[in-house]
Each structure stands twice: as structure tokens, then as C-alpha cells.
Amino acid sequence: MKMADDKINEETYSLIFTSLKHPIRRSILRMLANKPLTYSEILETLNIDSGHLSYHLENLGDLTVHSNNGPYMLSSFGIAAVKLMGGVEEHSPASSHRRFKLRTLFSKVYPVILALALIAASVHLVSYSNLVFTTTSSTANLIHPVYSNIPFNLNTNETLTLTAQIEYSQLPQNHGTDITGVLDSWSFTIPQLENTLTVTDEAVIWIDSRFNRTTAQITISLRNQTIPVINGSITLVICDGGVVSIPNSATDPSNLKVKISAPEGTITQDSFFSSAGIASSPLVPITQEGRYTFEITNKDVWAWNGFLTVNVQIQHFEKPYFYWGVIGIIIAGAYLGLATFFIIKNNKQTETNQTKT
């Protein structure tokens, strides 16, 4: 007799714990604890299909009772099961459940955030470049010839053409620039420009000008003056002289237009601009060997004169952390891929377990 009672108790405990494993069955028990409900009322509240509801009601077994076409209600075992759920939930407050959900969510999102942060840092390392040195060569620094400061005089609408031939040096590790030429024709031999994953050279060429404007102009006008005298008159030629000052607007270097051509063709048409008392043409990137031509035209009503200098500047950039950045991107990508794979795998496993249950 005792063994039979133990068996009944064991089956009862097994039924209760099996029924409480699934959240839908726990929801049904909570609903029936409030009041008896019909099949359609339970179906409407849970918003599941009738097949799933029939499956879960069948698994509740002796925890519920109902008559034919009558409402479902809790049995004495069902009431005990609801009390058991209440005791468990008192020791597991909703806040703990929310914290668990937050931890679960964070555990899924954290790998993605970490991977994206690593990718951003790696991209910065790949793109970061450091200016190692700058070299500037100018015809103004030449000792020979003495006229390396190129003189010029331009009347209205006159054009001066100045050329600079760029050639690459064949000497390795040569960071200097050789300059030869006279007046309006010059040649610059510069180091071979590098453009690799970790090293970049940038070179530009431009013209500086120091203007020596005539600030005043003497004007002379002639007029006839007739003076009457006895028995006739005398006509005198009188000369008037004066000084005319040039207005400030006439000293604007933007009145000197410059058309610049590179080996690949015309690349810009602009004006000189003033900086620190020196007028300069636009900077022209040096992208290849060949002839760079500057055509300077005076669009002012006054004559311009002064001295020109041709300048070439080379800047050497290096990317010291390029390969570290590449390694970081690879690691971050692999980490993100693995994290995504395991998250998807875990979600599918959870869905499979719920379906089986």
C-alpha cells in the first residue's frame, strides 16, 4: 500500500513539474486560477492556434478538469501547482527576471559593439599618416645665375610665359632638388615620388612674385595761349606738368591672371593672390614628369613689373601603423562573424527546444 502511495505521489510531482516547464501552460494555470474559462476564451486570450492549445491542455492532464463543452477549471492538483508557482515567483522577483533579460541582451550585443569599436580603431590606424619631412626648392635661393630672381615687365594685356620642366632623379634615396635654367625656362630634377600602401609623397609647384609697381606718373600737356601786343599778337606754347598717383585698387595682384598647364593639359585658370606681402599663383600638384607652363597676363590698366621665383615643394608622408590596422580589421571581422554565427545558432537551438516542448 505504501509503495502504491509513493508511486502516486511521484506521478503527481512529475505531472506538476512537467506541466510547469512551458510558459504557455503556466499562463493557462494562472488564467484558470482567476475563474473557469471555456476553450474559445482561452484560445482568444493566448492568441495561439487551436492545435497548440489542445496540445498544452492535454499536457496539463489532471491539473485541470472540464465537462463536455463546459469550461476548464483547476483541479486540486492544479491549485497546488499554482501555489507552487507563486512560491517560486516570490523568491524570483520580476526585477531579477528583467536583469536576466538585460544580461542576456547585453551578452548578445556586446560582441557586436566590441567588434565595431575594433574596426573603427583599425580603420583609423590604416588611414593615419605622419608628415616625416618637407623640402622646398626655389630659384630665389640660387647663387648662379645672378638673375635667378626672374625680372618681368607687363603692360596692359601683355602675357609672359614661364616654363618649368620636371624630371625624376635616378639616384636612390635622393631627397634634394637640382635646379637649372635662365629667365623664363627652368628645369627641376626631383626625387622619384613614392605612392605605396605605407608611403606617400606629395609635390606641388607654384610661382611667387614681388611686385615693383610705379607709384607715380608725370603728365605733360601742351596748350596754345595768344597774347595781344601792339600792332598784332603773339602766340605762346605753354607746358603744364603734374603728378598722378596710382590708386590702391590698381595694385591688386588679382589683376594678374595666370593660366597653368601640366603635362596632362590645362588644369587651372586663376589669379595671383597676396599672402604676407608676396603674391603667389595657385599651387599645382606634380603628378608626373613633364613641362608645367605658367602664362601670366596683365588685365590691369597699369603696367606691372617686379621679380618672379619658381618653387617646388615635396612632402613625405608615412603610415607607421598601417599593417597593425589591417590586422585589427581582420581580427574584428573574424570575431564579428563568429559572434554572429553563435548567436544565430543559439537562437535556432532555443526555438527548436521550445517547439519540441
C-alpha positions in Angstrom: 0.0 0.0 0.0 2.8 2.4 0.9 4.6 1.6 -2.4 1.4 2.5 -4.3 1.1 5.8 -2.5 4.7 6.6 -3.2 4.1 5.9 -6.9 1.0 8.1 -7.0 3.0 11.0 -5.3 5.9 10.5 -7.8 3.5 10.7 -10.7 1.8 13.8 -9.3 5.1 15.6 -8.8 6.2 14.5 -12.3 2.9 15.8 -13.8 3.2 19.2 -11.9 6.8 19.8 -12.9 6.3 18.7 -16.5 3.3 21.0 -16.8 5.2 24.0 -15.3 8.1 23.7 -17.7 6.4 25.5 -20.6 5.3 29.2 -20.3 2.1 28.7 -22.2 0.9 26.0 -19.7 1.9 28.2 -16.8 -0.2 31.0 -18.4 -3.2 28.7 -18.7 -3.0 27.8 -15.0 -2.8 31.4 -13.9 -5.8 32.3 -16.1 -7.9 29.4 -14.6 -6.8 30.4 -11.1 -8.9 33.6 -11.6 -12.0 31.9 -13.0 -13.1 29.0 -15.1 -12.7 29.6 -18.9 -14.1 27.9 -22.0 -11.8 26.6 -24.7 -12.6 29.5 -27.0 -11.9 32.1 -24.2 -8.5 30.6 -23.5 -7.8 30.4 -27.3 -8.7 34.1 -27.7 -6.6 35.3 -24.7 -3.5 33.4 -25.6 -3.7 34.2 -29.3 -2.3 30.8 -30.5 -3.7 28.3 -32.9 -6.1 25.6 -31.7 -3.6 22.8 -32.3 -1.1 24.3 -29.9 -3.8 24.9 -27.3 -5.1 21.4 -27.5 -1.5 20.1 -27.1 -0.9 22.1 -24.0 -4.3 21.4 -22.4 -3.6 17.7 -22.9 -0.2 18.0 -21.2 -1.8 19.7 -18.2 -3.6 16.4 -17.6 -5.1 16.1 -14.1 -4.2 19.7 -13.3 -7.4 20.8 -15.0 -11.0 19.4 -15.2 -13.8 20.2 -17.5 -17.1 18.6 -18.6 -18.2 18.1 -22.2 -18.4 21.6 -23.8 -18.0 23.1 -20.3 -15.4 25.5 -19.0 -12.0 24.5 -17.9 -11.2 24.8 -14.2 -8.3 23.9 -11.9 -8.3 20.6 -10.0 -6.9 20.2 -6.6 -3.5 19.4 -8.2 -3.9 22.5 -10.4 -4.5 24.7 -7.4 -1.3 23.1 -5.7 0.6 23.8 -8.9 -0.5 27.5 -8.9 0.6 27.8 -5.3 3.9 26.3 -6.1 4.4 28.8 -8.9 3.5 31.6 -6.6 6.1 30.5 -4.0 8.8 30.3 -6.7 8.0 33.7 -8.1 8.1 35.3 -4.7 11.8 34.2 -4.4 12.4 35.3 -8.1 11.1 38.9 -8.3 10.3 40.5 -11.7 13.3 42.8 -11.3 15.6 39.8 -11.3 13.9 38.5 -14.4 14.4 41.8 -16.1 18.1 41.9 -15.1 18.5 38.5 -16.5 16.9 39.6 -19.8 19.2 42.7 -19.9 22.2 40.5 -19.2 21.2 38.2 -22.0 20.6 41.1 -24.4 24.0 42.6 -23.4 25.8 39.3 -23.9 24.4 39.3 -27.5 25.0 42.9 -28.3 28.4 43.3 -26.6 30.4 41.2 -29.1 28.9 43.4 -31.9 29.8 46.6 -30.1 33.3 45.4 -29.4 33.9 44.3 -33.0 32.6 47.6 -34.4 34.9 49.6 -32.0 37.9 47.5 -33.0 37.0 48.0 -36.7 36.8 51.8 -36.2 40.1 51.9 -34.3 41.7 49.8 -37.0 40.4 52.0 -39.8 42.0 55.0 -38.0 45.3 53.2 -37.8 45.2 52.3 -41.5 44.4 55.9 -42.6 46.7 57.7 -40.1 49.7 59.3 -41.8 52.6 61.2 -40.4 54.5 64.0 -42.1 58.1 63.0 -41.9 59.8 65.9 -43.8 59.2 68.7 -46.2 61.7 70.1 -48.7 61.2 73.4 -50.6 63.4 74.4 -53.5 63.2 77.8 -55.2 65.0 79.7 -57.9 65.4 82.6 -55.4 68.0 80.6 -53.5 70.3 80.1 -56.5 73.6 82.0 -56.4 74.3 81.5 -60.1 73.0 82.9 -62.3 72.6 86.3 -60.5 69.3 86.9 -62.2 67.6 83.8 -60.7 65.0 86.3 -59.4 63.3 86.5 -62.8 62.6 90.1 -63.8 59.4 90.9 -65.6 57.5 93.9 -67.0 54.0 93.6 -68.3 51.9 96.3 -70.0 48.2 96.0 -70.3 47.1 92.7 -71.9 50.6 91.5 -72.3 51.4 87.9 -71.5 54.6 86.4 -70.0 55.1 82.6 -70.5 57.3 80.8 -68.0 58.0 77.0 -68.1 59.4 74.5 -65.6 60.5 71.1 -66.7 60.0 68.4 -64.0 62.3 65.3 -64.2 62.7 62.5 -61.7 66.1 61.7 -60.3 67.5 58.2 -60.9 69.6 58.4 -57.7 68.1 56.3 -54.8 67.3 58.0 -51.5 67.8 61.4 -53.1 65.6 63.9 -51.3 67.2 67.0 -52.8 66.2 69.0 -55.9 68.5 70.2 -58.7 67.6 73.4 -60.5 69.0 74.7 -63.8 67.7 77.4 -66.2 67.6 81.0 -67.1 64.9 83.7 -67.3 61.7 82.1 -68.4 62.8 78.5 -68.8 63.8 76.2 -65.9 64.4 72.6 -65.1 63.8 70.8 -61.7 65.2 67.3 -61.0 63.3 65.9 -58.0 63.3 62.5 -56.3 61.0 59.8 -57.6 57.7 60.3 -55.9 56.6 57.2 -53.9 53.0 56.1 -53.6 52.6 52.8 -51.7 50.4 51.4 -49.0 52.6 52.9 -46.3 54.5 55.8 -48.0 53.1 58.7 -49.9 54.9 61.7 -51.5 53.1 64.9 -52.5 54.7 67.5 -54.6 53.5 71.0 -55.8 54.8 73.8 -57.9 53.9 77.5 -57.9 55.2 81.0 -58.6 55.9 83.8 -56.2 56.1 87.4 -57.2 57.4 90.5 -55.6 55.9 93.5 -57.4 57.8 96.7 -58.0 54.9 99.0 -59.1 55.5 102.6 -60.4 53.7 104.6 -57.8 53.5 107.9 -59.7 53.4 109.2 -63.2 54.5 112.6 -64.7 52.0 114.1 -67.1 52.7 116.9 -69.5 50.1 118.7 -71.6 50.6 121.4 -74.2 48.2 124.3 -74.9 48.4 127.5 -77.0 47.9 130.9 -75.4 47.5 134.1 -77.6 48.7 137.3 -76.1 47.7 140.7 -77.9 50.6 143.2 -78.4 50.9 146.5 -80.3 50.3 146.1 -84.0 49.5 142.4 -83.6 49.6 139.4 -81.3 52.0 136.7 -80.1 51.0 133.0 -79.7 52.8 131.2 -76.8 53.0 127.4 -76.3 52.6 126.7 -72.5 53.5 123.4 -70.9 51.6 122.2 -67.9 53.2 119.4 -65.7 51.8 117.3 -62.9 51.9 114.1 -60.9 49.2 111.5 -61.0 49.2 108.9 -58.2 48.2 105.3 -58.9 45.1 104.3 -56.8 45.3 101.4 -54.4 42.8 99.4 -56.4 45.4 99.3 -59.2 47.9 97.3 -57.0 45.6 94.3 -56.6 47.5 91.2 -57.7 44.3 89.5 -58.8 44.5 91.7 -61.9 47.3 89.4 -63.0 45.7 86.3 -64.4 47.5 83.0 -64.7 46.8 80.0 -66.9 48.6 76.9 -65.7 49.2 73.9 -67.9 50.6 70.5 -66.8 51.7 67.5 -69.0 48.1 66.3 -68.9 46.7 69.6 -70.1 45.3 72.9 -68.7 44.5 72.4 -65.1 43.5 75.8 -63.8 42.9 79.5 -64.8 43.1 81.8 -61.8 44.7 84.9 -60.4 47.6 85.7 -58.2 46.7 86.2 -54.5 48.5 88.1 -51.9 49.9 86.5 -48.7 52.4 88.1 -46.3 53.3 90.8 -48.8 54.1 88.2 -51.5 51.8 87.4 -54.4 51.5 83.7 -55.3 49.9 81.7 -58.1 47.7 78.7 -57.2 49.5 75.5 -56.1 49.8 72.9 -58.8 50.1 69.2 -57.9 53.0 67.5 -59.6 51.7 64.1 -60.7 54.2 63.2 -63.4 57.3 64.2 -65.3 56.9 66.8 -68.0 56.5 70.5 -68.6 54.5 72.8 -66.4 53.7 76.2 -68.1 52.6 79.4 -66.4 51.0 82.1 -68.7 50.8 85.4 -66.8 48.6 88.0 -68.4 48.2 91.6 -67.2 44.5 92.6 -67.1 45.2 95.9 -65.3 45.1 99.3 -66.9 48.6 99.9 -65.3 51.9 98.3 -66.2 53.2 95.7 -63.8 56.9 94.9 -63.1 58.9 93.0 -60.5 60.6 89.7 -59.9 59.3 86.1 -60.2 60.6 82.9 -58.5 59.6 79.3 -59.2 59.1 77.0 -56.2 58.8 73.2 -55.8 57.8 71.6 -52.5 57.9 67.9 -51.6 56.2 66.4 -48.6 56.9 62.8 -47.5 54.2 61.0 -45.5 54.4 57.6 -43.8 51.7 55.3 -42.3 53.5 53.7 -39.3 50.5 51.7 -38.1 49.1 50.6 -41.4 49.7 46.9 -41.0 48.5 46.9 -37.4 45.3 48.4 -38.6 44.9 45.7 -41.3 45.5 43.0 -38.7 42.9 44.7 -36.4 40.3 44.8 -39.2 40.9 41.1 -40.0 40.6 40.1 -36.3 37.5 42.3 -35.8 35.8 40.8 -38.9 36.5 37.3 -37.8 35.3 38.0 -34.3 32.1 39.6 -35.6 31.5 36.7 -37.9 32.0 34.1 -35.2 29.8 36.0 -32.7 27.0 36.3 -35.2 27.3 32.6 -36.1 27.0 31.5 -32.4 24.1 33.9 -31.7 22.1 32.6 -34.7 23.0 29.0 -33.7 21.9 29.6 -30.1 18.6 31.2 -31.2 17.8 28.3 -33.5 18.6 25.9 -30.8 16.2 27.7 -28.4 13.4 27.8 -30.9 13.9 24.0 -31.6 13.7 23.2 -27.9 10.6 25.3 -27.4 9.0 23.6 -30.4 9.8 20.1 -29.0 8.5 21.1 -25.6 
